[in-house]
């Protein structure tokens, strides 16, 4: 099967599989009761996801497509140095790709014009799987452009790019899940990987906690770059989400104009 078809099938299976799995786990093992009504949130978050899905589907480029072109034309660092596609090369490429997403996420929180776009994601007054698909369409445009540029610069082995993309999807659902994770398991897992309790702190309304724990898959970047917060001051049960300067319930149309009207805190 051509790599393009493997990628397409992998995206579909991972998206549907992880969505069903995490929703089921949220129903039976939630970390906390809903803080605000669920249905209005899911309608807004689902509408944003539908917009972004259509946007990505219609986009003339994709990061994976750029990686295919880079490999075919010998373009990018991994191609110029003829590093091949051995296991250690693939692993190294995947590490660099994961680091690139950490750096993008850091930029979304540090650069005012990017924070304006990213505020839509953090304006959610609760935290569950639907938060993981709540992004402003303009943020999606920036992310696709950035990831495509990284793919062109690196020219990574396609298997590394494939694993990277599927893990982004899987962890995007998993780490935003309202999931009760045993303390011991969470402590061990987060030595290497981002977990739902770890990422929930990132969405805290508290300034010293919100914006921490920026990793998407690997937790090591937060530890290396000083953005790691182990536990919220109020404990997991005391976490509150959203942005202090915005109401808990925000209409879709208000979220779409938020980057242009809201003044970043």
Buried (B, 14 or more C-beta within 10 A) or exposed (E): EEBEEEBEEBBEEBBEEBBEBBBEBBEEEBBBEEBEEEEEBBEBBBBBBEBBEEBBEEBEBBBBBBBBBBBEEEBBBBBEEEBEBEEEBBEBBBBBBBBBBBBBBBBBBEEEEBBBBBBBBBBBBBBBBBBBBBBBBBBBBBBBEBBBBBBBBBBBBBBBBBBBBBBBBBBBBBBBBBBBBEEEEBEEBBEEBBBBBBBBBBBBBBEEBBBBBBBBBBBBBBEEBEBBBEEBEEEBEEBBBBBEEBEBEBEEEBBBEBBEEBEBE
